[in-house]
Amino acid sequence: MDAVTKPRYATEDRIGALEELLNERYSVRAFLPREVPRDIIEHVLTVAQRTASWCNSQPWQVLIASGEARERFRKAIYAEAASGAKEDHDFTPPREYVGVYLERRRESGFQLYNTLGIPRGDKAGYSRQALQNYNFFGAPHVAVIHTNEPLGIYGAIDCGGYVSNFMLAAQALGLGTIPQAALARYSGLIRRHFNLSDDRRVVCGISFGYADHAHKVNGYRTSRADVADTVTFVDE
């Protein structure tokens, strides 16, 4: 919104809509096969393009595979992951989760496994479920978010903001999404498959479409820490 644009909604309506979208959004792990009309996808992209970025560099590039292109990509990346091929991240993944971060990760993981009836400690079950990332959880569309190598971590941070806004815009338009760092584990394959130049760095993927609300895997929600657990006020 520029300096001469007047808001159409009252402040309480604006913040209420944002709160509703944030509270509704979750990582969808079962999608309906129905494709999203192109005009709706383009609407999501137009909204997300307003994402703020370092020096307004807008470093995100978005590759969206649908139809036969999506299926070719799915087969290629699923085969790579299922074969046990060495991971090929462009950005260094977390070295380890410790303390409260480990607790939150475990809570989220056990919610997923309990919902699906995977017993605790069933490593084979965990692995089978993890491989569903490479089937895009049945989503008819998958986006690959990539950035320019010289921009380094700042380009990746800006892409993170873009991913968040993409998901909120999709939620507002009745779509489900799941952001997937798992796809970036095979960044080299992605570059080769889509003929991306060597200076492109894969940040993550986003599988999206219409959520299958009847599927049990979409029936739980993760928790959030209290503001007091994440914010320190310094007044003096």
N, C-alpha and C positions, 0 to 999 in steps of 0.2 A: 504494500500500500504506500503510495507516494504522498507528498506533503499536502496535495490538494484533494485527495480522496477522502470522503467522509465515510465513516463506518455505517453499514446498513443495520447493524444490530446493537442493542444495548449491551453495555459491558457485562452484565450478569448473564446475558444470553451467550455472548461470545466465549466467556470462560466456561460456562456450563457445557457448551458443545464440545470444547476441547477436553474437558474432564470426562465427558461421556465417551468420547472416542478412545481416550487413553485407557479408561476402565474396561471398555468392551474388547479392545484388541488383545489377541493372544496368538501364540504360534500354532497355526493350523497344521495338523499332521494327517488329515484325510480330506481329500477334495472330491467334488463331483467332476465327472468327465466333461461337463459342458464348458465350451470355450467362452471367453469373455469377448464381447464385441469390441472391435478395434477403437471405436470412438470413446468407449469407457476407458480403455487402456491409455489412450492419448490424453484423456482428461486427467487421469492420475499423474501422468508424466508432466503435464503442464503445471499442475499444482506443485509437484515436487521440485520443479525447476526453480522455484522461488527460494530454495534453500540458501541460507547464508554460507559464505565460504571465505577463506583467507584471501584478502586482496581481491575479492570477487573473481577468483580464478576459475570457479565452477569446474573443478577437475574431474568430475564424474563423467564417464561414458557408460552407456547402458546398452547391453546387447540382449534382446528378448527373442527367445526361441519358442516357436509354437508349431503345432501340426507335425509334419514329417521332420522338420528341422529339430524340433524338440525331441522326437523319438530317436533320431540318429545320435544326438548329444547324450541322451539318457543311456543308450546302449554302450556308448564309448566310455563314459565316466563310471558307469556301474561296473563294467568289466575291469576297469583299472582298479577301482576300490576293492572289488571282490577277489582280485588276484593277489592282494597283499602287496601291491607295488609300493615302492618307497614314496612317502609323501613329499610334496614339492611346493611348499608354501613360498609365496613372494614376500609375505610379512611374517616375522617371527611370532609364532603362537605363544600363549602363556607358558612360562617355564614350569609352573606348578600353581595349584590352588592351595592356600593355607588359611588357617583360622576361620573367620566368619565367611570368607569367600568359598572355602571348601564346604562349609556347612550349607550355604545356600545352593551350591551346585548339587550336593547330595540330595537335598530336599527336593529340588526340581527333578532330578533323575529318578528318585524313588517314586515320586508322584506319577511319572510317566509309566514306569515299569509296573507299579501296582495297578494302575488303570488297565493295563494290557494283560494283567495276570502273569507277568514274568517274575518268577521267584527271585528273592534277593540272593545274589551270588551266582546267578545263572549267567555266566559270561558268554556262553554261546547265544543265549537269548538276547543279551545286550548287543552283541555283534550283529545279529540278524536285524534288530531294530535300527541300529546305526546305519546299516546299509540302505534303509529306506530313504535316507537323505538323497541317495543317488537314483532313486526312482521318483524323486521330487514329490514324494508322498501322494502321487497320483495327480498332482496339479497339471493342468493343461498348458501352463505357461511357466517359463523360468527366465528370470533376468540375471545377467552377470554384470556386476558393477566393477569397473576397472578404472584405473587412474594412471597418470603419467609418472614414470619412475623418478625424474629429477625433483618432483615435488615431495618425495619422501613421506614421512609420517603425517605431515600436514595435509597432503592430498588424501590420505586414507581417513584422517579425522573428518575432513569435509564430506567425504563419501558416507561416513557414518551418519552425519546429519541428514544427508539425502535419503539414506535408507529409512530413517525414522519417519521423515515426511512422506515418502512413498507409501509406507505402510499405513499411516494415518489417513492419507488421501484415499487409499484403497478401501480402508474400513468405512470411510464416509460414503463411499459409492457402493457399499454392499458386498465387498470382496473380502476374502481371507488371504493371509500372507504368512510366510515363515522365512525369516532371514537365516541364511545358512553359511556359516564359516566353513562347514564341512566341504563345500564345493571348492573352496580356495586351497584345499590340501593338494589339489592336482592342477595347480595353476599352469604348469607347462603344457599339460594336455589341453587345457582350455585355449591357450594361445595357439597351439598347433591346429586344433579342431576348427577354430573360427578364423584362422589366418590373421591373428592380431600381431602387430609389430612387436619387436623385442623390447621396446621401451614401455610397454603396457604392463601394469601390475594389477593382478586380480585381488580385489578386496573381499568380496563375498558373493553369494547368490541370493536371490529371493524367488522362491516358488510361490505362485499366486493363482487364484481362480475363485470359484465358489466353494465355500466350506461345506463339507458333509456334516451337518449338525447332528445327524442321527448316529454317527460313529462314536463309539465310546471313548476313543482317544482324544476327541475334542470336548470331553465332558469335565475336565478339571482345569483349575487356574492356579498359576504360581502366585506366591505371596510377594509383598514388597516391604522393605525395611521402613521403619518410622523415620520421619525427617530428622528427629533427634539423633538417630544413629548414623546419619550421613552428613550433617551440616553443623559447622561451628560458627557461631556469631562472635565477632570481635568488635566491641563497641568503644573501647578505651585504649 
